[in-house]
Amino acid sequence: MRTNILQYLEETVRRCPDKAAFSDGEHTLTFLKLYDRACRIGSALSHKGVRGKPVMVLMDKTPEAIAAFFGIIYAGGFYVALDVKTPAQRARMIFDTVGAAHMVCSDNHLKTAEALHFSGEVMTDSALAGEPVDGQALSEVRNGQLDIDPIYVVFTSGSTGVPKGVVACHRSVIDYTEALCEAVPFDADTVFGNQTPLYFDAPLKEIMPTIKYGATTYLIPQRNFLFPVKLCEFLNTHRINTICWVVSALTMISSLGALDKNPPKYLRLVCFGSEVFPRPQYNLWREAMPHVAFFNLYGPTEATGMSCWWHADRALAPDEPIPVGRPFRNTDILLLAEGTHGARRITPDEPDTEGEICMRGTCVTLGYYNDPARTAVAFVQNPLQSAYPEIIYRTGDIGRYNAHGELVFVGRRDAQIKILGHRVELGEIEAAAAPAVRAACCVYDGARTRLVLYYTADESVTPDGLRAMLNQRLPRYMMPALLIRLDALPLTPNGKIDRRTLTEAAKATD
């Protein structure tokens, strides 16, 4: 049984040392080169005494950045990847939370590190990779590592504006990797096209199967996602057959006609997640790619990325939402509602009964780094039993079971507002608009007690026409006061719709 994620790399490098592991289209690391570079970086860092300590990483999305991650793990530390475009104020909050004494950065970001005023030692990955491998030092570190030791901290946005650092360990990532690869048909011939930045946990679903199977991942430059046709050209040039993207990246391709102009002809597997896939755009993909297997993946960072999966192997009713399906192996979904005597579990025998989605199992991460107060709110004792300590994670997501016993995402608990005495789920309004628009985001302007719906659509979709359709689907109290068409919805760095920006825009709109 594996107890360390480095075992995946060591097993694979013996099987296929010269196969391409990670590439950005210009620079490529084979498994052997990745392993050698990681061991060199790990050896150098072990002499710095980083065992059990955080190490900041300030690098672009490159194969060398992944080598740095594994190098830090070889040294017994855990990596904290930072967006190279992080505002100085946010960077300082992260630095204060983590308290790291060391940073690894690429040569071209030394000045960036200096501008962020990192107080610890800054080292370039190229200098570390130039050091010799110290087998004895690596062995000493390895002998002392446990599967509950952390390997990364990923920062997510906090409702207070202070980012939260999610801590994940070897065991969580190992179990996630094994369960994901059981559910989704990756193999040694898989060629991934990565979309998400490396400073999130989302790339795990490409990085770890690549390491496990000896597959190949292309780290697609972020600039390509501004040009759908060029993006499809990249997919075809590198014969990419598998993509695991956020919904907004997929809808950008389908809504702008790239599926017709230059379809990605080698695709055989499309995984999507992060947001609800608008049905019209989902249908465009299914119609254009009838030979492709589609999987909806769902899960929060706090539960090691993805926790549920649904294979699109059956037709959906016209108004049926896309399910998130069922949990991965060794993960349990607790759909909890308030009962007469406390929390009760909603079962698949109670279709359409809503509750909060909670997770239990080894998928549950270690909590928020150096943040016991917010950890205590989200990582709680299982309310269904009190005989022994068992921590579950409260996602804040609202879900229900459908008639097939599949889990369906309804919306966010914190996106549930009260207006005119009625509880309103903002996601329900967005779903009502979905047949007519490419993408939609509904926000609440509490100061003026109004709903504002932002959307993207063809010019043929007028606000009056959209309002008429919504009047047929929504009660009066759920009707948005304003319908605002945008050329594109603002996105967060990981590609999700930036609801905070739109909420602030709504407050400033007369």
Order of alpha helices (4+ residues) and beta strands (2+ residues): alpha-beta-beta-alpha-beta-alpha-beta-alpha-beta-alpha-beta-alpha-alpha-beta-beta-alpha-beta-alpha-beta-alpha-beta-alpha-alpha-beta-alpha-beta-beta-beta-beta-beta-beta-beta-alpha-beta-beta-beta-beta-beta-alpha-beta-beta-alpha-beta-alpha
